[in-house]
Amino acid sequence: MPLLPTTVVGSYPQPEWLVDRSALESRLPPRVRARELWRIPEEHLEEAQDAATLVAIRDMERAGVDIVTDGEIRRESYSNRFATALSGIDVEHPGTAIDRTGHPNPVPRIAGPIRHVRPVEVRDAELLVRNTTRLTKITLPGPFTMMQQAQNDHYGSADAAAMDYADAVNAEIRALFAAGVDMVQLDEPYVQARPTQAREYAVRAIDRALDGITGTTVVHLCFGYAHIVHDRPTGYSFLPELDACSADVISIEAAQPRLDLSILRELPSKTIMLGVIDLGDPSVETPETVAARIRRALEVVPPERLWIAPDCGMKYLARDVAFGKLQSMVRGTALVRAELGAV
């Protein structure tokens, strides 16, 4: 990889012809299936999702992003596609849980032992790998977050359920690396939203999900989508604890919350994937603004331990805005690379 490699957290805008974006934007992120969001009939949906995924990949390539994803184009949210594909989940009779916004949201209901019964994202990974020569990354919901987004009607404790979620995630990670992806990312935003519970078992669950995995792994946490969560703290309630987990890279957003980057010192053994693009601001940052944000991070961590990304939730942006922000991110990174004498 180049110095200061650029990537995205995971998602990219889904086109209006594929998804009812007004409906998507007017609700909390779906935790159960939300098939009503798709504009394409079921018999043609997979083909349409493939076409939109290729658009997302090409946009990332044209913008100059080093590590590309599938844009999470075929997902209604980052977590529900995988979480509802596991055995033990009663998809016909969902439960309810309080979202991080404080509002109730329909969620998967755990009615039996959670098991991984089939690969869920392998076809997504194969399409991505087959259609780019760049480094690739696929995202999965993490076991702690899936437990927080579920109603537990089977296990004696949330801890026990999270460990079975972790085993399911582990099986999927192995299948994704076998499909040829270069990196797998676990999305764990609820370690920030629920720090008390996270301190009880989140790191154990993450490590169980990553047990025996030899490929590059990332754990992502954040304050919630900028489109939905507007009142944000200025610091993380659960971050130093992740230095003990077995993931190689910790992904955090820093642009919108104007994060005090001295907190990066609390992750001395990890590479940091840093959000430098504010997704709460519809205007496109200049490359100079991006470069200034990167330079502030380099006051705390060496360039060899820094990756560059947007904050999370790019799917809610207009495509032209998302593409413009990625271009500025890449150009701002190039400015800093030149200052460091790197090509």
C-alpha positions as CSV (number, residue, x, y, z in Angstrom):
1,M,0.0,0.0,0.0
2,P,1.1,3.6,-0.5
3,L,1.8,5.8,2.5
4,L,-1.4,7.2,4.0
5,P,-3.7,4.8,2.0
6,T,-7.1,6.1,1.2
7,T,-10.4,4.1,1.5
8,V,-14.0,4.5,2.4
9,V,-15.7,3.2,5.6
10,G,-18.0,1.0,3.5
11,S,-21.1,2.6,2.0
12,Y,-21.6,4.7,-1.1
13,P,-24.8,6.3,-2.4
14,Q,-27.3,3.9,-3.9
15,P,-28.9,5.3,-7.0
16,E,-32.5,6.7,-6.9
17,W,-33.6,4.2,-9.6
18,L,-32.5,1.3,-7.3
19,V,-33.6,2.5,-3.9
20,D,-36.4,4.8,-2.7
21,R,-34.0,7.3,-1.1
22,S,-36.7,9.5,0.3
23,A,-38.1,6.5,2.3
24,L,-34.5,5.5,3.3
25,E,-33.7,9.0,4.6
26,S,-37.0,9.4,6.5
27,R,-36.6,6.5,8.9
28,L,-34.2,5.0,11.3
29,P,-31.7,2.5,9.7
30,P,-33.5,-0.8,9.3
31,R,-32.5,-3.6,11.5
32,V,-34.9,-6.1,10.0
33,R,-35.4,-6.5,6.3
34,A,-36.9,-3.5,4.5
35,R,-37.7,-4.9,1.0
36,E,-40.1,-2.1,0.4
37,L,-37.1,0.3,-0.1
38,W,-36.1,-1.4,-3.4
39,R,-37.6,0.0,-6.6
40,I,-36.7,-3.0,-8.8
41,P,-38.9,-6.2,-8.9
42,E,-37.4,-9.2,-7.1
43,E,-36.7,-11.1,-10.2
44,H,-34.5,-8.4,-11.5
45,L,-33.1,-7.0,-8.3
46,E,-29.8,-8.9,-8.1
47,E,-28.9,-7.8,-11.6
48,A,-29.7,-4.2,-10.8
49,Q,-27.7,-4.3,-7.6
50,D,-24.7,-5.7,-9.5
51,A,-24.9,-2.9,-12.0
52,A,-25.1,-0.3,-9.2
53,T,-22.2,-1.9,-7.4
54,L,-20.1,-1.6,-10.5
55,V,-20.9,2.1,-10.6
56,A,-19.8,2.5,-7.0
57,I,-16.5,0.7,-7.7
58,R,-15.8,2.8,-10.7
59,D,-16.5,6.0,-8.8
60,M,-14.0,5.0,-6.1
61,E,-11.4,4.1,-8.8
62,R,-12.0,7.4,-10.7
63,A,-11.6,9.4,-7.5
64,G,-8.3,7.6,-6.9
65,V,-9.2,5.7,-3.7
66,D,-6.6,3.0,-2.9
67,I,-8.8,0.5,-1.0
68,V,-12.2,0.1,-2.5
69,T,-15.4,-1.6,-1.3
70,D,-18.6,-2.8,-2.9
71,G,-20.3,0.4,-1.6
72,E,-22.7,-1.8,0.4
73,I,-25.1,-1.3,-2.5
74,R,-27.2,-4.4,-2.0
75,R,-27.8,-3.6,1.7
76,E,-30.7,-1.8,3.3
77,S,-28.4,-0.9,6.2
78,Y,-24.9,-1.9,7.1
79,S,-26.1,-4.7,9.5
80,N,-29.5,-6.1,8.6
81,R,-28.6,-8.2,5.6
82,F,-26.2,-10.3,7.5
83,A,-28.0,-10.2,10.9
84,T,-31.2,-11.6,9.4
85,A,-29.5,-14.4,7.5
86,L,-28.5,-16.4,10.5
87,S,-30.4,-19.3,11.9
88,G,-32.0,-18.8,15.3
89,I,-33.4,-15.5,14.1
90,D,-37.2,-15.3,13.7
91,V,-37.6,-13.0,10.7
92,E,-41.4,-13.3,10.7
93,H,-41.9,-12.0,14.2
94,P,-39.3,-9.3,14.9
95,G,-38.6,-7.8,18.3
96,T,-38.0,-4.3,19.5
97,A,-34.9,-2.5,20.8
98,I,-34.0,1.1,21.6
99,D,-31.9,2.6,18.8
100,R,-28.9,4.8,19.7
101,T,-31.2,7.8,19.0
102,G,-33.3,6.7,22.0
103,H,-36.3,5.6,19.8
104,P,-37.7,2.0,19.5
105,N,-36.9,0.2,16.3
106,P,-37.9,-3.2,15.0
107,V,-35.0,-5.6,15.4
108,P,-34.1,-9.3,14.8
109,R,-35.6,-11.5,17.5
110,I,-33.4,-14.3,18.8
111,A,-35.6,-17.4,19.1
112,G,-33.0,-20.1,19.0
113,P,-29.2,-20.8,18.8
114,I,-27.5,-18.3,16.4
115,R,-25.6,-20.2,13.7
116,H,-24.0,-19.3,10.4
117,V,-25.7,-21.5,7.8
118,R,-24.5,-20.1,4.5
119,P,-22.2,-17.4,3.2
120,V,-24.1,-14.1,3.0
121,E,-21.6,-11.7,1.4
122,V,-19.3,-14.0,-0.6
123,R,-21.0,-13.2,-3.9
124,D,-20.6,-9.5,-3.1
125,A,-16.9,-10.0,-2.4
126,E,-16.4,-12.1,-5.6
127,L,-18.0,-9.3,-7.7
128,L,-15.8,-6.7,-6.1
129,V,-12.5,-8.7,-6.5
130,R,-13.4,-9.6,-10.1
131,N,-14.0,-6.0,-11.1
132,T,-11.1,-4.0,-9.7
133,T,-7.3,-4.3,-9.6
134,R,-7.1,-2.3,-6.4
135,L,-7.0,-3.5,-2.8
136,T,-10.4,-4.5,-1.6
137,K,-12.3,-4.4,1.7
138,I,-15.7,-5.9,2.7
139,T,-17.6,-4.9,5.9
140,L,-19.6,-7.0,8.3
141,P,-21.6,-6.0,11.4
142,G,-19.7,-6.9,14.5
143,P,-21.0,-9.3,17.2
144,F,-21.4,-6.8,19.9
145,T,-23.4,-4.4,17.8
146,M,-25.7,-7.2,16.4
147,M,-26.5,-8.2,20.0
148,Q,-27.4,-4.6,20.9
149,Q,-29.6,-4.5,17.8
150,A,-31.6,-7.6,18.7
151,Q,-34.2,-8.8,21.1
152,N,-32.9,-11.8,23.0
153,D,-35.6,-14.4,23.7
154,H,-33.4,-17.4,23.8
155,Y,-30.0,-16.9,25.6
156,G,-29.6,-16.6,29.3
157,S,-27.3,-13.5,28.8
158,A,-26.4,-11.0,26.2
159,D,-22.8,-12.2,26.6
160,A,-23.7,-15.7,25.5
161,A,-25.6,-14.5,22.5
162,A,-22.8,-12.2,21.5
163,M,-20.3,-15.2,21.5
164,D,-22.5,-17.1,19.1
165,Y,-22.8,-14.1,16.9
166,A,-19.0,-13.9,17.0
167,D,-18.8,-17.5,15.8
168,A,-21.1,-16.7,12.9
169,V,-19.0,-13.7,12.0
170,N,-15.9,-15.7,12.2
171,A,-17.3,-18.2,9.7
172,E,-18.2,-15.4,7.3
173,I,-14.8,-13.7,7.6
174,R,-13.1,-17.0,6.6
175,A,-15.4,-17.3,3.6
176,L,-14.7,-13.7,2.5
177,F,-11.0,-14.1,2.7
178,A,-11.3,-17.3,0.7
179,A,-13.2,-15.3,-1.9
180,G,-10.1,-13.1,-2.4
181,V,-10.7,-9.9,-0.5
182,D,-7.7,-8.2,1.0
183,M,-9.4,-6.8,4.2
184,V,-12.5,-7.4,6.3
185,Q,-14.0,-4.7,8.5
186,L,-16.3,-5.3,11.5
187,D,-18.7,-2.4,12.1
188,E,-19.1,-2.0,15.9
189,P,-20.7,1.5,16.4
190,Y,-22.5,0.3,19.5
191,V,-19.3,0.0,21.5
192,Q,-19.5,3.9,21.5
193,A,-23.2,4.0,22.1
194,R,-23.2,1.4,24.9
195,P,-19.8,1.7,26.7
196,T,-20.9,0.0,29.9
197,Q,-22.0,-3.1,28.2
198,A,-19.1,-2.9,25.8
199,R,-16.6,-3.1,28.7
200,E,-18.2,-6.3,29.9
201,Y,-17.8,-8.4,26.7
202,A,-17.2,-6.4,23.5
203,V,-13.5,-7.0,23.2
204,R,-14.0,-10.7,24.0
205,A,-16.7,-10.9,21.3
206,I,-14.5,-9.1,18.7
207,D,-11.5,-11.4,19.5
208,R,-13.7,-14.5,19.1
209,A,-14.9,-13.2,15.8
210,L,-11.3,-12.7,14.7
211,D,-10.0,-16.0,16.2
212,G,-7.6,-17.7,13.8
213,I,-8.0,-15.0,11.1
214,T,-4.7,-14.1,9.4
215,G,-5.9,-11.5,6.9
216,T,-5.9,-7.7,7.6
217,T,-8.9,-6.8,9.8
218,V,-10.5,-3.5,10.8
219,V,-12.9,-2.5,13.6
220,H,-15.0,0.5,12.9
221,L,-16.8,2.7,15.5
222,C,-18.5,6.0,15.2
223,F,-21.1,8.4,16.6
224,G,-23.9,7.4,14.2
225,Y,-24.8,8.6,10.8
226,A,-24.5,12.3,10.4
227,H,-27.9,12.3,8.6
228,I,-29.6,10.9,11.7
229,V,-27.5,11.6,14.7
230,H,-26.9,15.4,15.0
231,D,-26.0,15.9,18.7
232,R,-22.6,14.3,19.0
233,P,-20.0,14.2,21.8
234,T,-16.5,15.5,21.1
235,G,-14.8,12.3,22.4
236,Y,-15.1,8.6,22.4
237,S,-16.5,6.8,25.5
238,F,-15.0,3.5,24.4
239,L,-11.7,3.6,22.4
240,P,-8.6,2.8,24.5
241,E,-10.1,-0.6,25.3
242,L,-9.8,-1.5,21.6
243,D,-6.0,-1.4,21.6
244,A,-6.2,-4.8,23.4
245,C,-8.4,-6.4,20.6
246,S,-6.8,-8.5,17.9
247,A,-7.9,-6.3,14.9
248,D,-5.0,-4.6,13.0
249,V,-6.8,-1.3,12.3
250,I,-9.2,0.8,14.3
251,S,-11.5,3.1,12.2
252,I,-12.9,6.2,13.8
253,E,-14.6,9.4,12.5
254,A,-13.0,12.7,13.4
255,A,-14.1,15.4,11.0
256,Q,-17.7,16.1,12.0
257,P,-17.2,15.8,15.8
258,R,-14.0,18.0,15.5
259,L,-12.3,15.3,17.5
260,D,-9.3,16.1,19.7
261,L,-6.8,13.9,18.0
262,S,-4.6,13.5,21.0
263,I,-6.9,10.6,21.8
264,L,-5.1,8.6,19.1
265,R,-2.3,8.2,21.6
266,E,-4.6,5.7,23.4
267,L,-4.2,3.3,20.5
268,P,-0.4,2.8,20.5
269,S,-0.4,-0.6,18.9
270,K,-3.0,0.0,16.1
271,T,-3.1,1.5,12.7
272,I,-5.7,4.3,12.7
273,M,-8.2,4.7,9.8
274,L,-9.2,8.3,10.3
275,G,-12.3,10.0,9.1
276,V,-11.3,13.4,7.6
277,I,-14.4,14.1,5.5
278,D,-17.4,15.7,7.3
279,L,-20.6,14.0,6.0
280,G,-22.8,16.4,8.0
281,D,-21.7,19.2,5.7
282,P,-23.1,18.9,2.1
283,S,-20.3,21.2,0.7
284,V,-17.2,19.5,-0.7
285,E,-14.1,20.2,1.3
286,T,-11.1,21.6,-0.5
287,P,-8.0,19.4,-0.7
288,E,-6.2,21.9,1.5
289,T,-8.8,21.4,4.3
290,V,-8.3,17.7,4.1
291,A,-4.6,18.0,4.2
292,A,-4.8,20.2,7.3
293,R,-6.9,17.5,9.1
294,I,-4.3,14.9,8.1
295,R,-1.4,17.0,9.3
296,R,-3.1,17.3,12.8
297,A,-3.3,13.6,13.0
298,L,0.4,13.3,12.1
299,E,1.3,15.3,15.1
300,V,0.1,12.3,17.1
301,V,0.7,9.2,15.0
302,P,3.4,8.4,12.4
303,P,2.3,8.2,8.8
304,E,3.0,4.5,8.7
305,R,0.1,4.0,11.1
306,L,-2.5,6.2,9.4
307,W,-5.1,5.4,6.8
308,I,-7.4,8.1,5.4
309,A,-11.2,7.8,5.0
310,P,-14.4,9.8,5.2
311,D,-16.5,9.8,8.3
312,C,-19.2,7.1,8.0
313,G,-22.6,7.3,6.3
314,M,-21.7,8.3,2.8
315,K,-24.8,6.4,1.5
316,Y,-27.0,9.4,2.6
317,L,-25.1,11.9,0.4
318,A,-26.0,12.8,-3.2
319,R,-23.7,10.9,-5.6
320,D,-22.1,14.0,-7.0
321,V,-21.3,15.3,-3.5
322,A,-19.9,11.9,-2.4
323,F,-17.7,11.7,-5.5
324,G,-16.5,15.2,-5.0
325,K,-15.6,14.6,-1.3
326,L,-13.7,11.4,-2.3
327,Q,-11.7,13.4,-4.9
328,S,-10.8,16.0,-2.4
329,M,-9.8,13.4,0.1
330,V,-7.5,11.8,-2.4
331,R,-6.0,15.1,-3.5
332,G,-5.6,16.3,0.1
333,T,-3.8,13.1,0.9
334,A,-1.5,13.6,-2.1
335,L,-0.5,17.0,-0.8
336,V,0.6,15.5,2.5
337,R,2.3,12.6,0.8
338,A,4.3,15.1,-1.3
339,E,5.3,16.9,1.9
340,L,6.5,13.6,3.3
341,G,8.5,12.8,0.2
342,A,6.2,9.9,-0.6
343,V,4.9,9.1,-4.1
